[in-house]
């Protein structure tokens, strides 16, 4: 009987731990919101490029992160606004939008 109570308590504790670690990781994913920069390099054949942020960093972006922009219409030097998330290999731009001139 005691072993069942311990097992049930451990199971509940494990559920709480998983819940808390999931939400803490999720909240850490967002790093910066509303940055501006310019398209620095585009690698069209691979579907990604790099943005030169106003703070001097070079941020990776993938074509799937574009909002309302056709990847093939992008040109180096275009102004963009974007958010930054921590990706598996470092920072990456998401929600990339063109800045209207």
C-alpha positions as MATLAB code, in Angstrom:
seq = 'XXXXXXXXXXXXXXXXXXXXXXXXXXXXXXXXXXXXXXXXXXXXXXXXXXXXXXXXXXXXXXXXXXXXXXXXXXXXXXXXXXXXXXXXXXXXXXXXXXXXX';
ca = [
       0.000    0.000    0.000;
       2.799    2.439    0.868;
       4.640    1.665   -2.359;
       1.501    2.540   -4.375;
       1.235    5.902   -2.607;
       4.917    6.631   -3.264;
       4.519    5.662   -6.911;
       1.431    7.876   -7.271;
       3.215   10.780   -5.572;
       6.236   10.362   -7.831;
       3.991   10.240  -10.902;
       2.269   13.494   -9.915;
       5.592   15.167   -9.153;
       6.901   14.088  -12.549;
       3.842   15.591  -14.273;
       4.341   18.900  -12.458;
       8.057   18.912  -13.346;
       7.326   18.297  -17.029;
       4.680   21.024  -17.057;
       6.968   23.591  -15.433;
       9.997   22.791  -17.582;
       7.899   22.917  -20.761;
       6.587   26.400  -19.986;
       9.924   27.729  -18.793;
      11.595   26.559  -22.010;
       8.773   28.012  -24.065;
       9.089   31.398  -22.397;
      12.857   31.411  -23.001;
      12.404   30.897  -26.744;
      11.463   34.509  -27.383;
      14.523   36.685  -27.137;
      13.869   40.018  -28.817;
      10.771   41.520  -30.391;
      10.491   44.284  -32.972;
      14.068   44.561  -34.232;
      14.905   46.287  -37.499;
      17.624   45.533  -39.991;
      18.485   44.977  -43.629;
      18.805   41.841  -45.732;
      22.543   41.205  -45.907;
      22.823   37.926  -47.832;
      20.334   35.627  -49.566;
      21.097   32.021  -50.464;
      18.189   31.419  -52.852;
      18.956   27.822  -53.781;
      18.843   26.784  -50.093;
      15.931   29.008  -49.041;
      17.539   31.131  -46.344;
      19.561   34.251  -45.734;
      20.989   36.611  -43.150;
      19.779   39.915  -41.766;
      22.138   42.600  -40.493;
      20.357   43.864  -37.356;
      20.619   47.477  -36.163;
      22.577   46.259  -33.131;
      25.285   44.844  -35.422;
      24.413   41.159  -35.152;
      23.987   38.911  -38.174;
      20.750   36.924  -37.780;
      19.786   33.814  -39.767;
      16.318   33.634  -41.366;
      14.513   30.895  -43.299;
      11.980   31.484  -46.045;
       9.252   29.991  -43.811;
       9.776   32.908  -41.358;
       8.614   35.513  -43.892;
       5.242   37.223  -43.410;
       3.641   38.757  -46.477;
       6.892   38.641  -48.451;
       7.714   36.447  -51.422;
      11.179   34.962  -50.853;
      12.022   35.261  -54.545;
      11.194   39.005  -54.493;
      13.636   39.748  -51.648;
      16.747   41.717  -52.494;
      19.858   42.478  -50.508;
      19.506   45.857  -48.827;
      15.730   45.605  -48.221;
      14.674   46.938  -44.823;
      12.885   44.462  -42.563;
      11.393   44.227  -39.096;
      11.554   40.910  -37.245;
      11.555   39.044  -33.953;
      14.419   36.855  -32.759;
      14.104   33.391  -31.243;
      16.775   31.074  -29.965;
      17.037   28.267  -32.453;
      18.959   25.004  -32.139;
      22.049   26.598  -33.724;
      21.743   30.120  -32.352;
      19.505   33.138  -32.912;
      17.087   33.101  -35.823;
      14.700   35.695  -37.189;
      10.977   34.940  -37.222;
       7.942   36.971  -38.306;
      10.070   38.839  -40.854;
       8.134   41.743  -42.405;
       9.173   44.390  -44.950;
       9.458   47.959  -43.703;
       7.506   50.350  -45.844;
       9.739   53.155  -47.074;
];
